[in-house]
Each structure stands twice: as C-alpha cells, then as structure tokens.
Amino acid sequence: MSDITGSGRLHVLQAIEDGWNAFTKAPWTFLLFQALVAVIALPFATLAGLSGARLAEMEGIPEIHPAGAKFLLVVGLVGYVIVVLWGVVGIVRGAWCSLEGQKPSFSTFVRWDGNAAGRLFIRVIELFVVLLIIGGICYLVSFGLGQINNVLAIIPALIALVLFIYLGINQKFLPFIALLGKNSSFAAIQRGRSVVDPSWWTVLWFFILEAVINAIAAGFQYGGLFVVVPVLVCISTAAYRQLFGTEDQAGLINEN
C-alpha cells in the first residue's frame, strides 16, 4: 500500500498502481461478485424494460394490462436499484479491504448493509436534485432570453454545460463519501467540492485516464468491460484514499 494515502493530493499514477495491486489480491472474488450482481440485476432490468415498452405501446411486446405493466415497472425499477446499491456497497467494501492490505473474502462483498445502501441512495438523489435545479434555472433563463434573441438563449445552455462538467468532476467521489464518511444532507456534495476543487484539474486528468482505460477494455467487447469495472473501482478507491484519507468514518467495513 502506498505511503501517500490521505495526503490531500492526488497522485494519478500511484492511484492506478495501488488500485491494480488491490484488485490482484482477489481478482476472481471481485469478478465472481460482479457476475452475481449482474445475474440478479438482469431480470429486474428486463422486467422494467418490457413493462416500460408496454406502457409506451411499442409493437411486439406481450399484452399486459396497463395497471399490471405499471406494477411490474415499479417492481423492476425498485429491484434493480436495490441490487445495484448492494453491488456498489459490496465492491467498494472489497476494494477498501484490499487496499488496507487484506485479502477480501466473498462474504466481505455479499453482506447486505442497509444503512450504507440508504446513505448512497440519498446522496445520489441529493446530487440529482442539485443538477435538476441548475438545469431548471438555466432553462428558464434561456427561455426568457430566447424571447429577446435566439442567440442569447445559447448562453445559459453553455453555462449549464460548464457547471455540469465542473460538478461531474468534483462529485466523482460522492459514492465513496456517502459510504465512508459521516455527512448530513447535502454536506457530502460540499465535502466533495471542498476537497476536490484544489486538485480539480488533476482529478479531471484522472477521469480522462479512467475513460481511456474503459475505452481500451471496450475494444475487447463485453469481457474487457466486465474485467475493467472492478479494476476501476479499486483505482478510484485508491484515489479517494489519497484525497480524503484512509479512515472509514462510517464503519462500512465493520457494519452488519
């Protein structure tokens, strides 16, 4: 494990090296858990997709009463979200344990943690609300300026784009802040901004490198993407530890 963790600065290449080493401690366990999550999530995603298509009256979809389609859509979406939350919590826990020098067991990944899943879900919803407010304000301003001149309407759209990019980078570690930190409502977003902003351009560079790794993996079709996901989670976890520290403030590793 690197001795620069918790320095408040991001060392990109060191994070990639530490993340890869963390993954190699238990590669088959990471991949097996990811496969399990995918197998459980797929039926819910399929159910939601078919129900949504039925409600949209697409051709070739089996006849289902609209009320039944709505119910199945809700079941599919809720089930899918729960499984994804379980998957994210499990793989982050496994990455954290591995970066601590331990070899995570399968039970480390699969253990359900309702508190952690709830924190993650709420923090994501909070970020969505913030983005929705920004988008709504920019849309209203753009609409008003458009009544004066169509060219002026582009300005708020460009501002919204810049803000979305800015937030997309400084909130990159929001899932980790939600799972490993103690933050009240919307405090996690502020925490991400205050810590990441001094290293914003470095985090942007880190984000681009991860995108490149993802693109290379995509060249190997689904197999490459399947392998690269836990690797990138381990790399992001290593980067988080450099910026935010190595303390599990919320007790994610020990929560039952």
Secondary structure, DSSP 4 states (H G I P E B T S, - for coil): --TTTTSSS--HHHHHHHHHHHHHHSHHHHHHHHHHHHHHHHHHHHHHHHHHHHHTT-TTPPP--HHHHHHHHHHHHHHHHHHHHHHHHHHHHHHHHHHTT----HHHHH---HHHHHHHHHHHHHHHHHHHHHHHHHHHHHHHHHHH-TTTTHHHHHHHHHHHHHHHHHTTTHHHHHHHS---TTHHHHHHHHHHGGGHHHHHHHHHHHHHHHHHHHTTHHHHHHHHHHHHHHHHHHHHHHHH-S--TT-TTT--
